[in-house]
Amino acid sequence: MAEQNYPHAVIEDLMQYFRPDIGADFEKYRNHVYRVFLNCILQDSNAANVEKYAIAAVFHDIGIWTDHTIDYLPPSIDQLRKYLAKNGKDALADEIATMIYWHHKISRYRGKFELVTEVFRRADWADVTFGIIAFDIDAKASSHYRKMLPNKGFHAFLIKKLVLNFPKNPLKPLPMFTR
């Protein structure tokens, strides 16, 4: 079961590294990171992909805090690339960057790194929609993760950020969405 991957050392280390940036939102983001990560493992338990999902889960929205923007995909990917280069994991950069870039894609992702990118995309959608859009993710397990790792206002936080962004960028109110 995916829960055997909780807590995950990579996630814990990275979350502690970004804790000063995340500040008061730490627990709500950490819980979201874990729900997405565990939803990934429910779909793909291949050991070769577990660390990729852990890293992608931490970095996928991190630009919200590091760069103080709701247009967070480019800064999140920049943070990811810096981390991977610093830790000798450059070989994972394009794959995890693809996962992050396409994680809000509305339709199925097809392309390079398709399996992990699509798994990650579905995992995030399942969490953001409270399991309403669940794809083939085990509903009982996903529900268990939502109880184990409560929302703590993460969705309200995102809505507030989007509302505050609208007057500044009315022509691009949802900058993180990709086709």
N, C-alpha and C positions, 0 to 999 in steps of 0.2 A: 504494500500500500504506500502511497505517496507520503503519508505522514512520517514514515521512517526517515525522510529527508528534512525533518523539522526538529530543532533549528538546524540551519545550514551554516557552516563555518564561513564560507565566502560571503554570504548575505550578512551575517552578523558583523564581520570585519568591515565590510563596506558601509553598512549602516552606521557603525560607530564613527567611521572616518567622516561621513557626511552629516553626522548629528549636529555640529555647530551650524551648518547651512540650513538644515531642516528645522531646527529649533522646536517650537511648540507643536509643530505638525509631525514630529518624529513618530509617535505611536500609530497615528492614522496612516502614515505612508508605509511604515514597516509592515503593518497588517495587510495593506494592499499588495505590497511586494510579495509577501508570503502567499497570499491567496492566489495571485497570478502564478507564482512559481509552482505551487502545489497543483494548480489546475493544469499546468504544463506536464507535470510528472504523471498525472492521471491519464494523459493522452499518449505520452511517449516516455517509457521508463528506461530507454537505452542509456546506459551509464555514460556513454561518450557525450551525451547531450545535457546531462544534469547540470554540470558547471556552467555551460552556456546559458541555460535558462536562469540559473541563479544570478549570473552577472547581468543579463539582459533585464531581469526583473528589477534589480536595484537601479540601473541606469535609465530605464525607459522613460521616466518622468522627471529625472533629477534636475534638469535644466530649469524647472519651475522655481527651485530654490537657489541653485548656484548662480543663475543668471537673471532671476527675478522676472520671468516672462512666461506667458501662457503659450507663446510660440516656441515651445521647448524642445522640439525634435533636434534641430541643429546643435544647440548647446549640450543636450544630453549625449549626442553622438560624439561631440568634441571631448566631453568629460570621459566617456568610455575609451576613446582612442588614447588619451593621455594615460589612463590607468593601465590599459593593456601594454602600451609601450614601456611604461615604467616597470612593469612586472614581467617582461619578457614573453608576453602572450600576443604579440602582433599578429600571429597566424590566425587568431580568432576575430580580428577587428572587422573585416568585411562582413563576415557571417552575422555577428551580433549587431553590427550597425544596421544591417538589412532587417533584422528582427525588430529593432527599435523603430526604424524609419516607417515600416509598414504596419505597425501594431494597431493603428486606428483605421486601417483600410476597411471600407464597408463591405466589399466583396472579397471573395477568395483571392489569396495571393498566389500567383504562379510566376515562377522564375527561379533564379539562382538561390540556393539554400531554401527551397520551397518547404520541405518538411518542417524544419525548426521554426521558420518564419510563420507558417500557417498555424502551427501548434501554439506559438506565442500569441499571435493575433487572436485566436479563438479564446485562449485563456484570459486575456485582458478583457475582451468583450463580455465573457461570461461573468467576470467580476464586476465590471462597470454597470452591467444591466441586472445585477443581483440574481443572476442565473436565469433570467427571462430568455435571453439568447444563450443557450447552453451548448449548442452543437452536439457533439457526441460525448461530452464530458459527463461522467457519472454524477447525476443530480444529487444523490444522497451524500456522496463524499464531498461534493462542492458545498452543499448546504452545511455540512458538518464544519468545513473550514470557515465558512462565514460566521458560524457561532463561536468557534474556537478563536478566531481572529476578527473580532468585531470591527465594523466600519469606523466607528469613533468620529463620524462627521466628515469622512474623506470625500464623499460625493457632494455634500453641501459646500465644502471647501472649493472643489473644482467649479461648481456652479457660480460661486461668488467670484472666483478669478475670471470666469468667462463674462460675467455681467460687467465687471470692472474694465475688462478689455474692450467691450463693445464700443463705448464712446471714442476710444483711441483708435480703433481699427474697425469701423463699421463695414468696410468692404471685405474684411477677412475676419469674421467673428469667431470662426473655429479653425485657427491656423494649423492645428495639429492633425487635421483630417487629410488623408491622401486618397486618391482615387484608386 
